[in-house]
Amino acid sequence: MIGLLDRLARPLLYALDPEDAHRLAIRLLQVAPLPPAAPDDARLATRAFGLNFPNPIGIAAGFDKHAEIADALLRVGFGFVEVGTITPRPQPGNPRPRLFRLDADQAVINRLGFNSEGADTVLRRLAARAKAGGIVGINVGANKDATDRVADYVGLIEKFAAVASYVTVNISSPNTPGLRDMQQAAVLDDLLARVIDARERVTKNAGPTSVLLKIAPDLSLPDLDDVVGIARARRVDGMIVGNTTVSRPANLRDAQSQQAGGLSGRPLLRLADRMLAETYVRVEGVFPLVGAGGIDSGANALGKIRAGASLIQIYSGLVFRGLGLVGQIKAAMLAALARDGSRSIADYVGTDAAAVTAEAWPV
Ligand SMILES: Cc1cc2nc3c(=O)[nH]c(=O)nc-3n(C[C@H](O)[C@H](O)[C@H](O)COP(=O)(O)O)c2cc1C
């Protein structure tokens, strides 16, 4: 059924402007009577930052920015959904066009700039589905015109802790001017101190809420040393590696490849895997990592786990492979487990991390 929907919908979606296509995909997921995915094999279950994931495959932030289809996404087989990025107040984002599909490179460039319906609207939606269960993380960001960005993050943690399975502090979007500067050591230390403090304050009423930090794949290794050191010292619960890249690999072919914005999809895979492995060796098992960037097959999903990810997230791969990709990744994981006689997907986490860090730097 999901394969059928993919085959019917994709020619239509490809004929549209990418942002209109995305809106239509969301509408289709809201109304299509999709049958639930088969229950997950127990060997795919993973425990990370205090949560029990039925499988390690999540949908990355940016697909369901306004929390409109979290339940539909859980229903079609994702192990978790990350909604957002949500900003405190509604904001329109950058002028269109701001989303580009690079068909020749199986990639996407976006410069959406945190278009958000704002925290109040999204909170209402999430509160309405709170009893439905499933793991729904909430990715938060600062308004473009915020005078105190840290206060934006703190306010969102306080607001969403009660309805969030976890909260992701997103300081790695390339499309809000200056946002990535929050990855600098002194700024990040202050941000995480206040965010973790806010989380502690609300735990009594909201229950425990894990805090994850999402970083850019464009950090230098000395900067990554600082970021990981601070994340460990401030006791974040995990990191997501990572967001889109502002770099442009030399071999891009599509006419749109020099559009301004963040690049995602297949050309991001090697850089994202490298930064993930570099993060994994620095974190030394203190907290788990979520790997995102360039996954479009079962093989490179497993590669991501071997590079250091306890959980993975996909976005651009869905644009080119459709929702059937989720089932394909699960099948590939189960085939690997059977071949190796392993009992859990967790056995693969980080097995190749050291080897990946020894490769030539991806260009
Ligand atoms: C259109 C689009 C919008 C995105 N919006 C967000 C966002 O709001 N917040 C965020 O943290 N990441 C956002 N991302 C980044 C993804 O969550 C993910 O980190 C990145 O695309 C790499 O994964 P992929 O190669 O599988 O797409 C967005 C990505 C795309 C393609």
The ligand as a Gaussian input file, in Angstrom:
#p B3LYP/6-31G(d) Opt

LIG

0 1
 C       13.558000      21.019000       3.472000
 C       14.340000      20.778000       4.722000
 C       13.997000      21.455000       5.893000
 C       14.714000      21.234000       7.068000
 N       14.341000      21.887000       8.193000
 C       14.995000      21.620000       9.357000
 C       14.589000      22.239000      10.560000
 O       13.608000      22.993000      10.621000
 N       15.300000      21.961000      11.694000
 C       16.380000      21.109000      11.690000
 O       16.977000      20.873000      12.738000
 N       16.764000      20.487000      10.554000
 C       16.104000      20.728000       9.398000
 N       16.506000      20.096000       8.252000
 C       17.685000      19.193000       8.291000
 C       17.291000      17.726000       8.464000
 O       16.645000      17.534000       9.699000
 C       18.536000      16.809000       8.375000
 O       19.377000      17.112000       9.477000
 C       19.321000      16.997000       7.085000
 O       18.452000      17.221000       5.989000
 C       20.213000      15.802000       6.753000
 O       19.454000      14.636000       6.535000
 P       19.045000      14.110000       5.050000
 O       20.308000      14.113000       4.200000
 O       18.484000      12.740000       5.284000
 O       18.043000      15.052000       4.529000
 C       15.794000      20.318000       7.068000
 C       16.129000      19.627000       5.888000
 C       15.416000      19.847000       4.729000
 C       15.799000      19.083000       3.482000

